Structure formats: structure tokens, C-alpha cells
Amino acid sequence: MKHIESDIQISSLYWFKLQYPKLLIASIPNGGSRNVIEATRMKKEGTLKGLPDVMILEPCGTFHACFVEFKQAKGKHSKEQIEIMGELLKRGYSVNTCYSFDDFRNVVERYFKCGNNGFI
């Protein structure tokens, strides 16, 4: 099994931590296969289906923080992802989808220039 989205996310976070060592970035472990007991526990703990993969915990311009969803080249957003991403945008967060490390780097650089419009 290939983990293309995971590999993009890993390289992206590695780069981010080197470029911005004092800033906070966190992954949101919503995806993946889990047994029923673990999935039930995570749901009770507040896991929110559709939440993007990563959050950069640094306000910039009018944005409170920056969310990033990683997708492989032909990846599609689920209905829940589209709904949650729309809600995040309405609440003042930057929301982005990255299909490669270069996409992520561009999103981050644009975000920290405070010129990112927030998009899906």
C-alpha cells in the first residue's frame, strides 16, 4: 500500500519545522484505519470527521490560523471535508489543499506574507 498523502505531509512538516522552528504546527489524526474500539474512543474524545490534516497555529493578517488538507494528485474531498472547510473559512481561518510539497511551501510562504485569501 502506498502512502502518497502521508509522504507529502511528512516532507512538508519536516521542511516547515526547519524553516520556522519557533512556530507551532500540528497534525490532526482523523484519518486512517482503526479498530472499532479505538474509533469509538476517538469519536467520544471529539474527533471531527472532515477536519483538515494539519493546522499552523499562527495568526497572520485577518486569519486566525492556517489549515492544510493533503491530497494525492487525483484525490477528492469528501462531503464532510467540503462542509468543514467551508465552516473554517467562514470563521476566519485560511484553508488550503496541497497536492505536493511545492504546493505546501507556496501556501505557507503566501500565508506568512498575509496575502493568502483562504481557499479550498
C-alpha positions in Angstrom: 0.0 0.0 0.0 1.3 3.4 -0.9 1.1 6.3 1.4 1.4 9.2 -1.0 -0.6 11.8 1.0 1.3 10.8 4.2 4.7 11.1 2.4 3.7 14.6 1.2 2.7 15.6 4.7 5.8 14.2 6.3 8.2 16.0 3.9 6.1 19.2 4.3 6.2 19.2 8.1 9.9 18.4 8.1 10.5 21.5 5.9 8.2 23.7 8.0 10.0 22.8 11.2 13.3 23.6 9.7 12.1 26.9 8.2 10.0 28.0 11.2 11.4 26.2 14.3 9.7 28.5 16.8 6.2 28.3 15.3 3.6 25.6 16.1 2.3 23.2 13.5 0.3 20.1 14.4 -1.3 17.2 12.6 -4.9 16.3 13.2 -5.1 12.5 13.2 -8.6 12.0 11.8 -7.9 9.5 9.0 -6.5 6.0 8.9 -8.0 2.7 9.7 -8.7 1.8 13.3 -10.4 -0.9 15.1 -13.9 -0.3 16.3 -12.9 0.3 20.0 -10.3 2.9 19.1 -12.5 4.6 16.6 -15.3 4.8 19.1 -13.0 6.2 21.8 -11.6 8.9 19.4 -15.1 9.9 18.4 -16.0 10.3 22.1 -12.8 12.4 22.5 -14.0 14.8 19.9 -12.6 13.7 16.6 -14.3 15.7 13.9 -14.8 14.0 10.5 -13.6 16.2 7.7 -11.2 18.4 9.6 -8.0 19.1 7.5 -4.8 17.2 8.1 -2.6 20.0 9.6 -3.0 23.3 11.4 -0.4 26.0 11.5 -1.1 27.7 14.9 0.0 31.2 14.0 -2.3 34.1 13.1 -1.5 36.2 10.1 -3.3 39.2 8.7 -7.0 38.5 9.1 -6.6 34.8 9.6 -6.6 33.1 13.0 -4.6 30.1 11.7 -3.9 28.1 8.6 -5.4 24.6 7.9 -4.0 22.3 5.2 -5.5 19.2 3.7 -3.1 16.9 1.8 -4.3 15.0 -1.2 -2.6 12.9 -3.8 -2.9 14.0 -7.4 -6.3 12.5 -8.1 -7.5 12.9 -4.5 -11.1 14.2 -4.0 -12.5 15.9 -0.9 -15.2 14.1 1.0 -18.6 15.7 1.6 -17.6 16.2 5.3 -14.3 17.8 4.3 -16.0 20.3 2.0 -18.5 21.2 4.7 -15.9 21.6 7.5 -13.5 23.6 5.2 -16.3 26.0 4.3 -17.1 26.4 8.0 -13.5 27.1 8.8 -13.3 29.8 6.1 -16.5 31.5 7.5 -14.8 31.5 10.9 -11.7 33.4 9.7 -9.2 30.5 9.0 -7.1 30.1 5.9 -8.0 26.7 4.4 -5.9 25.1 1.7 -5.5 21.8 -0.2 -2.0 20.7 -1.2 -1.2 18.0 -3.7 2.6 18.2 -3.4 5.4 19.5 -1.2 5.7 22.5 -3.6 2.0 23.3 -3.1 2.6 23.3 0.7 5.7 25.5 0.5 3.8 28.0 -1.7 0.8 28.0 0.7 3.0 28.7 3.7 5.0 31.4 2.1 1.9 33.1 0.8 0.2 32.7 4.2 3.1 34.4 6.1 3.0 37.3 3.6 -0.6 37.6 4.9 -1.7 37.7 1.3 -3.5 34.3 1.3 -7.2 34.7 0.6 -8.0 31.3 2.2 -9.2 28.8 -0.4 -10.2 25.2 -0.9 
